[in-house]
Amino acid sequence: MCDKTNEYDVIGIGFGPANIAVAIAMEEMNLPLRVKFLESESSCVWQKGMLIENSDVQNHPLRDLVTPRNPRSRYSFVNYLFENGRLFEYLNLGMTFPYRIEYALYISWAASQFDHLVSYNTPVTRIEMITDEQQRGKGYRLMTEKGEYTARSIIVGTGRTSFIPKLFQNIISPSLCHISGYLESMNAVLSANPRAHIAVVGSSQSAVEVILHLSDHYPDAQITGIMRSFGYRLKDTSPFTGEVYFPEFVDLFYNAAPHEKNRLAKDLYYTNYSSVDGDVLDRLYRKIYMQKITKSRTIHLHRAADILEVTAGDREITLQIRKMEANEVLKERFDLVVLATGFKNIGSNENEEPYPAILQHLLTYLERDQNGCIKVGYNYGMKMNNKTNADANCFLNGLCESTHGMGDAGSFSLLSLRAKIIVETLLSQGSKQHTTPYHVHEKATTFQ
């Protein structure tokens, strides 16, 4: 049996930006429920493998954890700057987007004020449904290495699964990493061999940022960018297509027919995927041009290229590459291959998954479509079948791009408004649950 101290009304799985925004909304909206968050990492460090110097977050700083929902909140990015004595210096920078490193510090600052609600180093390994006498689901049992937890409702905010292309899926090697683990792998390889040959696979902003970072810090390293497109594409930054990040777009997308969703997703693809900001593209192009002038070429590009075969050695990866511009298949050895290939959304395509793996043991209770993909309601709750009580909610926080549109694609733009909808749903059912009130802040006026 689960210890009574581990019984909660709501448990959030993961404590990254999505669930931090929920914790803030719970406090500011006075949710009267017992809440706990379980986080696998030892602390809250946002995208720790991708905190590349000089990279930015690609979203307006006011689209933070809270401002679109509550502009008066003390958890805003602006207040973080004020509390840390950098507001005027930041304003003096004249930057459109904040540094990724500073935004990570903001997120950690906000998370630290909820330490009393979070159990770190507590990965959830399995979720099961708790049933009543009629075998109807009434809540959830969460297994961890530290024991079991139970909750009436859960909020899955674990982030998206890394997308690993099929040819790389069975390769286990220190010479291969996904972009999410870039810094650790890069440091291990290049500290031993500053002249290492590194491949960066993909055409995203992160891919170009990695190439620039490697070139800046390891001028003797040989860097090869490999992409299926002819060249790195300019991101669609039109203010008209930017309205995809308005809350009204969620209504349009959610209520659209499947073929209309596909049309919108295709039309708006380059607002977020396989595209790069203009200033980053210009910097890379100029760097390659200068290397040609000085005959010190270390950056090479394989464009319109397909990887045909992957072979792993002890400390190297060999790729067979077919380029449209070449008359032969190239065979190149790399000390490190970085997959800047993005993350999975919910769906049935190769780069998607029908449901997050953590939900495997709940499938009996979930509604799914003809492709086996879970169905999600407008309030970000998974649709349950008639085997489940109506108030046994399971929310997907930040995993609903396929149902709610581009604003749910790991973006901060609608994060705080999504948190509001989730908390409003819990509030509407709060009267059914007679428990201790949820008091987030005992030390209401001090920041850590």
N, C-alpha and C positions, 0 to 999 in steps of 0.2 A: 504493500500500500504506500501511497505517496505521503510524505510528512505533511502535516497540516500547515506548516510554515511555508510549504511550496505550493499551496493552492492559491490561485489568483483568478480574478475575473477576466483579465486580459494579459496575454503574454506576447511581446514583440520578439520575433526571431531576427537577430541582427540589429546593430545599433550604428548604422551609417546614416548619411543625410536624410534618407526617407523616413526612418523611424525616429531620428532626432526631431524632425519637424513634427511628427505625431506627438512625441513627448511634450514638446512646447505647446502644441495645440491643446493637449489634455490639461495642462496646467492653466492656460489662459482661458479655456472654455469651461473650467471647473468640472471635469469629469469625476463623478463620485464613485469610482471603482478602484479595486486593488489591482495594481499594474506592476509588471516586471518585464525587463528586457534581458535577453540572453545573447551574448556576443562571443564569437569564437576567438577573436583576437584578444591580445593582452591589454589593449587600449584602443581608443578611437583615433586612427590615423587614416585619413581619407586618401585613397589611391596611392598608398605609400610606395608602390613600385613604379609610379609614373610621375613623381614629383621632380620633373626635369627643370633645371634652372632656366628662367626667362620664359617658360611656357605659361599661357594664360588659360582661363577657365571657359572662354568662349560664351559667356552669358553675362548680361548686365548685372552689376553687383547688387542692385536692388531686388533682383530676382533671387533672393537668398532663402534661408530656412523659414522665413516668417513674414516678410514685408508685404507681399501681395495679399496675404490674409489679414494681417494686423500691422499697419504702418507705424503704430505707436509702441510696438513691442521692444523690450530691452534686449531681445535676442537677435537684433538685426546686425548686419555687417557693419553698418555705420556706427552703431553703438559699440561694437567690438573695437573698431578703430579708435573711437573716443576713449574707451576704457583703457586702452593700451597706449595712449599718447601718440597716435600716428595719424589722426584725422586730417590735420592741415597738411602734413607732408604727403599723404595720399592724394589729397585734392590737388596739390601742387604738381603731381606727376603728370596730370593730363591724360591718363590712360583710359581707354574705353572699357577694357576688361581687366580685372585684377590678376595678379600673378597666381598661378596654381598653388605655389607654396604658401602664399599668404591666405588663400581661401581655405586651404587645409588646416592652417592654424586657427582660423575662425571657426571651422567645424569642430575642431578639438576643444576649443574654448567653450562653445555651446554645450557640447557633450559632457564636459567636466562638471557642469552644474546639475547633472542628473546622475552622478555616480552612485547615489544611494538607491537608485532604481535599477541599476545594471549589474549583472554578473558577467564579468569578463572571463576569458579563458574557459568558456562554457559552450562549446559547440553542441548544437542539437543534432543527434544522430538518427533519430526516428520520431515520427509523429503518428499516433494512433487515435482512433475515435473512441471515446467513452460512451457506452450505450446505457439506456434505461431498461426497465423490465420488459418493454415491448421491442427491445433491440434497436431502438431509434437512437441516432447519435445525439448526445446532449452536451458534449464538450470534448476536450482534447488532452491526451497524455503525451508529454514530451520527454524523451529519454536523453540524458546526457551522461558523461562520465562521472559527474558529481551527484547523480541521483535523478529522480523523476520529478516533473512539475506537471500540474494540471491547470487548465483554464477553460472558461466557458467560450471565450473567443481568442483567436490568435491573429497576429499581423505578420505576414511573411515579408520581411524587408532585407533579404539576404543579398540583393544585387543580382545582376544577370550572370549567367554561366559563360565562361570564356568560349569563344568559337575557335575550334582547332580544325583546320581543313583535313579532309579524309586522309590524305597521304601522310600526314604528320601524327595521326591519332595513336598509333602504336609505337611511336618513338619516345623512349624514355632516356634522356641524355642531358648532362649539364651543359651541352652545347645547343640546347633548344629551349626557348622560353616564349611564353605569351607576353604581350606588351604589359600586362598587369604585374608581371614579375621582372620587368626589364632591369631596374637599377641593381638589384641583387645579383642577377646573372651577369650583367655587364661588368660589375666590379670584380667578380670572381675571375672572369676570363681575362680582362684587360690588365688587372693588377699583375697577373702572371706573364702576360705577353702583350705589351703595348702596341705591337705591330700586327695584332690579330686581324684576320679577314672576317668581316661580319656582314651578313645578309639581313636586310630588313624587308620583309614580305608584306605587301599591302599598299594601298594608295590613300590612306586616311591622313588626317592632320597629325595623329600620333606618329605615323610612319615618318613623315617629314621632320617632325620635331626630334625623333630619335637620331636620324641621319645628321641633323645639325648639331645635336648634343655630342655625338661621337666625334664629329669633325672638330668641334671647338675644343674638346678636352683631351682627345687622343689624336693629335695631328699625324701620327705615324701609322694609324690603323687604316686598313683598306676597307672601304664601305661600299656595298652594292645594294641598291634599291631594286626590288623585283616587283613588277606590277602587271596585271593583265590588261589594263587600259593603256592607251598610247602615251599618256602623260598624266601627271598629277592635275586634277581638276580644281578649278576655282569654286569655292563654296558659294552656294546661292544665298546671298545676303540681302536680297531685295526686301524692303520693308513690307511689301505686299505679301510675299510668301512667308515673311516673318510672323504673320498673323496666325500661322499654324500653332504658335505658342500662346495664343489667347485662350481664355477659358471657353469662349463661345465655340471654338473649333472642336472641343471635346464633344459638345452636343451634336455638331454636324457629323463628325466621324463616327461616334457611337451609334447614331441612328441610321447611318448609311447602309445600304444593301452591300453584300460581299463584293460584288463587282465594282461598286462605287468606292468602297474602301481601297481596293486594289488600284483603282485609277488615281485616287488621292495619294496613296503611298508612293506610287511610281512617279507622280508629278513632283512630289516634295522630297524625293530621296536625297538630293544633293544639298538640302538645307542642313543635313546632319551626318550623312554617310559618304565615304569614299571621296571626300573633298577637303580642301585646305583653304585657310584664310589667305587673302592676297599678300599681306606683309610677310607671312612665313614662306609662301611660294617665291616671292621676289628675293628673299634672303638666300634661299637655296640656289636659285638660278644664278644669282650674282656670284655666289661662292664657287660654283662649278666653273663659271666663266673666268674668274680670277685664277683658278687653278690651271686652266688652259693657258692663260697668259704667262704664268710663272713656271709652266711645265712641272707642276707639282701635284698632278692629278691623284687624288685619293678617293674621290666619290665617283662611282660609276652607276649607270642606270640600265637595267634590262626592262625595256618597255614593250608592250604588246607581247608579253612573255607568258608561257605556261610551264609550270613545274611538272615534269613527267614522272620523276622517280626520286625517292629520298632514301639515303643509306646512312646509317649511323655507325661511326667508329668509336673508339675509346674516348677521344676528346675532339671529335670533329663530326661534321655533317656534310655529306656529299649530295649535291643536287644536280639532276639532269634537267636542263632548261631548254625549251624550244622558243626561239625568238622569231617573230615575223620578219625581222630585218636580216636574219642570218640564214645561211643555206645549210646549216648543220645544227645538230643538237649539242649544246654546250654542256660540259661536265666540270663543275667547280666545287672545290672543297672550302668549307667555312669553319672557323673556330667557334662561331656563335651564329645561330639563326634566330632572329626576333620576329615573331608572328604578330604583326599589327593588323590583325584580322577581325577585330571587333568582338561583339558579344551576342549571345543568342536571345531572340525574342520568342514569344509563344507562337507556335505555328508548325506546319508540316513540311516546310522546305528544308534543304540540307543544312542551312545555317540557323535553323530554329529547333525548338524542342516542344513537345506537346504539353509539357508541364514541368515545373521545377522538380528535380529528383527528390527533394525533401518531402514531397507530397505523395510519394509512391504508395504508401500504406493507407492513404485516404481515398484511393480511386473508387472504391465500392460506393462511396457516398457522394461522388461528384458527378455533375452533368458534363457530358463531353459531346463534341460534334462528330460528324462522320469520319473525321481524320484522327479521332482520339484526343483532340485538343480540349483542354478545360474551357468552360464557359464562365465569363466574368460579368457581373452586374454593373450597372452604372455607378454604384457606390463602392466599386473596387472589391466587392465581396464575391468569392467564387459561388457559382450557382450550385446548390445542393439538390439532390433528388429527395424523394419522399421518405427516405430512410433517416432523415436528419431533421431535428427540431429547428425552427426558424431562427432562433436566437443563438445558434451555435455558429457564429460567424468565422470565416477564414478569409481575411483580406490579403490581396496581393498589392503590396506597396512598392510601386516602381517597376512593375513587371507586366504592364498592360498596354504596351504600344499597339499590339494587334487589335485591341478593342477600343482604345481611347485616343489613339493617334500619336503623332510625333512628340507631343509635350510630355509623354510618358517614357521617352526613349533615353532614360538616364539623365535627363535634363533637369536643371533646377527651376525652370520657368514656371511650372505649375505644381511644384512639390508641396508648397505650403497650402495651396487650395485643395489638393488631394488629401492632405492630412485633415483639413477641416471636414471634408465629406465623411471620412472614416470616423472621426470623433463624433460628428453629428449622428451617425448611425448608432454608435455605442450609447450616446446620450439618450436616444429614443427608446432604447431597451433597458436603460439603467434602472428604471423603477421596478423592473422584474427581478433585480438582483439585490438582495439585502446584505450589504457588506460594509466594511469599514471605508469611510470616505478616502478619496485619493488626495493626499497632501504632498505636492511635489516639493515645495520649497519651505523648509523651516527657517532658513537663513536668507530671507527674501531680498536683502539689499546689497549683498556683497558678491562680487564675482571672483572666481578663482583664476 
